[in-house]
Every structure is written in C-alpha cells, then in structure tokens.
C-alpha cells in the first residue's frame, strides 16, 4: 500500500495495510456490484401524482360521483401512457378506507416525491390539500399541470394564474373530459418524454 508521508511517497508493508486494502475492496464491490457485474438497473415504474379535492367530495361517506368518474377516467388515460397514478383517492379507495391526517399527509408528500409530475384536477370547489400538493411539487421543481374547468371563476384561481411564470406549471381550461385528456397528452409529451 502506498502512503504519503511528509511529502514522500513510500511503500507501506504491514498486515494492517493489507487488511485495509481488502476491506476497501470489499466495500467498493458491495456498493458498486452492478457496475462490476454489468447488470443494468431494473426498470423503474414512472409515477404521476393526481391531485383533486377529497374531503369536501365526501358527503355522508359517499364520494361525489362526477368527480369520482373524472378521476377514474383521467387515471386510466394516464396509465395507458405508461405511468402509474398515485393519488389519495386510490390509496383511500375514494373514502372507503379513510386515514388520519397524521397518516395521509406524509403518504401524499412521499407520493409527490416519488412522482415525476403532478396533475391537478380542479372543480368548482377549491381544496387546501390540493394547493399544498402543488406547493410541494413546485418546491421540488416537478412539472405541474393544472386542469381548470371553464365554469370556475378566474378569481378563485387568481394566484395560481401566476404559477406558470415560474416555468414548471401549466394551467389549462377544459370543458369536456376529452379536452382534458388531450391536454394531458400534450403535457406528458412536452414535460416527461
């Protein structure tokens, strides 16, 4: 083993030096075994987080049917594009398996972290949880697509209208689910391909 000592390079012969060299080699192999064995990394699943109101969509334990249908249709469409959807709606089965905030807040934040992008489905009622998730995603520099129904008053999303100026947020109005899915396709093509 070579040792730098007082400006000189000397060869150090000792059992301790040999042990250090062997230990370093084993550690290097353990940390980098894929490189040494030429095993490519396993393909990972690509995720998109879908954000939409939740608590205010529950009435007497039943989830708003129109919103349920929209979330389900958008999720299916995105998954056909090769991404797995992560959402509170799926995790809690649209209110059938409600969790406490101390459980769902860390889960949702972890899921936003795992995702490559965030798709936000707004409707006529706004949600603090949705805007919290938008904040997490923009802080992590993840692309965000906000889908806003045309009937939603512009004043309700006035602050959000400034988000595209930071460069990673797109906001689009939609009138039909078909228009929303076309917008999603364009977003995925521009931001994630």
C-alpha positions, -999 to +999 in steps of 0.1 A: +000+000+000+013+035-009+015+060+019+021+098+016+042+109+045+060+142+049+060+149+012+073+115+002+055+085-012+066+053+005+055+017+002+040+005+034+042-032+042+022-044+071-007-068+078-028-037+088-022-022+053-033-054+036-064-056+058-073-020+050-069-027+012-090-059+014-117-041+034-118-012+010-121-036-020-150-055-004-168-022+005-163-009-031-177-041-045-207-041-022-215-006-031-209-009-069-217-046-076-240-037-106-211-019-123-187-048-118-212-075-128-226-053-157-262-058-146-283-029-158-306-013-132-341-027-132-366-006-150-385+015-125-421+025-127-428+060-137-453+078-115-476+108-118-495+122-088-531+131-094-544+158-071-581+167-067-603+176-037-610+148-013-626+157+020-651+181+005-661+155-021-674+132+007-710+135+017-723+110+042-694+087+034-702+087-003-677+103-028-690+128-054-699+106-083-690+131-111-656+138-095-651+100-090-658+094-127-634+122-138-606+110-115-610+074-127-611+083-164-580+105-161-562+079-141-569+052-167-559+075-195-525+084-178-518+048-171-523+039-208-495+064-214-472+042-193-473+060-160-487+047-127-510+071-110-505+078-073-534+096-055-551+099-022-583+088-039-569+055-049-550+050-016-581+056+004-605+040-021-625+071-026-633+074+011-639+037+019-606+035+038-602+069+053-569+076+071-560+102+097-541+133+087-510+120+106-510+091+081-522+106+048-502+138+048-468+120+050-480+094+025-492+121+000-459+140+004-439+108-002-460+101-032-454+136-047-417+130-041-419+096-059-437+112-089-422+128-119-451+153-122-484+164-107-517+166-125-543+187-107-580+184-114-598+214-101-636+217-100-660+243-086-649+237-050-613+245-041-592+225-016-564+235+007-549+200+003-547+204-035-528+237-031-505+221-005-496+194-030-490+220-057-466+237-033-447+206-026-444+198-063-432+232-073-407+233-044-393+200-058-392+215-093-416+189-107-438+198-137-474+206-127-505+205-150-535+223-135-567+215-153-594+241-145-630+238-156-642+267-177-670+274-153-646+280-124-644+317-117-610+332-126-609+350-093-609+316-075-575+307-091-560+342-094-529+333-075-525+301-094-525+320-127-491+334-118-476+299-113-468+293-150-443+323-147-420+300-127-417+278-157-428+244-145-465+249-142-491+248-170-527+258-164-554+249-190-591+254-190-612+224-202-649+220-209-650+182-215-631+152-202-620+146-238-603+180-240-587+174-206-571+141-218-558+158-249-542+184-227-527+157-205-512+140-236-495+173-247-482+179-211-467+144-210-452+148-244-436+182-236-426+176-200-419+139-195-407+123-228 
